[in-house]
Amino acid sequence: MLPVVEDMARSFLRNPVQIVVGARNAATSAVSQKLVFVGREEGKLLAIRQAIREGIKPPVLVFVQSKDRARELFHELIYDNINVDVITSERTPQQRDTIIKNFRSGKIWVLIATDVMSRGMDFPAVSTVVNYDLPQTTEDYIHRIGRTGRGNRKGASLTFYTEVDVPMLKSIANVMKNSGSEVPAWVLDLDKMDKETRKELKKRPPLRHSIETVTRFDLRQSRRARKDQIKKKKNWQKKNAKRVAGGN
């Protein structure tokens, strides 16, 4: 239960009794949780491809920060001969039903989703959850990885993080520790995020570069080459225009 929902309930209930199964702010111990440092944004694409090559167990549910990033990741993985699909608000209700049906039946091995689209949807028998983008709250993290490890089944989760995500790691690391998963000692020693930063992250997630195979360096080189081509073309057009004017 989200803290805001709990506060709302307590505001109008008389002498409420709350029953908690397991530890609060902890996920089920049936899920093996792992943090994976990928350096920068480009490293995430390499990491998920490597995990797939190494035999990540399907069905796999991949969470990203936004529908735009979900679409970008889909266009990258679709060319890797992976049975992958994406579920976003842009899909019609009929398309969503078909996607979920195919995911349940095993026709789709990897399904990319956002937190918003996954709320209220039932994804049974998920073997692995990949947090491609670090969740912004511990509640979101618990909700995401809770999609696996159900019905006496074992599950696994991979959480990618970059240099930008380090300040947000400690709260998630505490959830992992409380759930019985191993966490690097240095992560637990990180400073706790202040309330203002936490509130700001809830409103505005971190700015991330587009998901694409081409690195930022190659993109800069490509843009520079393109500008040089345009500049040379304009210079040629000016010279040609003067030559024509002089001939007249």
Secondary structure, DSSP 4 states (H G I P E B T S, - for coil): --HHHHHHHHHH-SS-----SS-TT---TTEEEEEEE-SSTHHHHHHHHHHHHTTPPSSEEEEESSHHHHHHHHHHHGGGT--EEEE-TTS-HHHHHHHHHHHHHTS-SEEEEEHHHHTT---TTB-EEEESS--SSHHHHHHHHTTBS-TT--EEEEEEE-GGGGGGHHHHHHHHHHTT----HHHHTSPPPPHHHHHHHHHSPPP-----SS-HHHHHHHHHHHHHHHHHHHHHHHHHHHHHHHH-
